[in-house]
Amino acid sequence: MRLLLVAPWWRDCRTFTEEESRELAAEYLEDMPDLEARRDRAAAALGLDLPDQAEVLARLREVAVGVGERFVLAFPPEDHAYAPLVKD
């Protein structure tokens, strides 16, 4: 939930950098200028403390890239592994 509130553009983050995230944020804010106010209201309603973008991007990278190093998601009927969504 924190990822969605802090960086709703996470699916477009391919390098997991703050610079990339800032560029994507600017695009989102053009379309929805009150995004930050909405985010803050949602976080308050849910009782969530929001981390900064650096923390969120680090966690996203860890989950998207790091977990795949330890686990392989397979499709049993065809017995082959899914390709990772994000490659390091």
Buried (B, 14 or more C-beta within 10 A) or exposed (E): EBBEBBBBBBEEBEEBBBEBBEEBBEEBEEEEEEBEEEBEEBBEEEEEEBBEBEEBBEBBBEEBBEEBEEEEEEEEEEEEEEEBEBEE
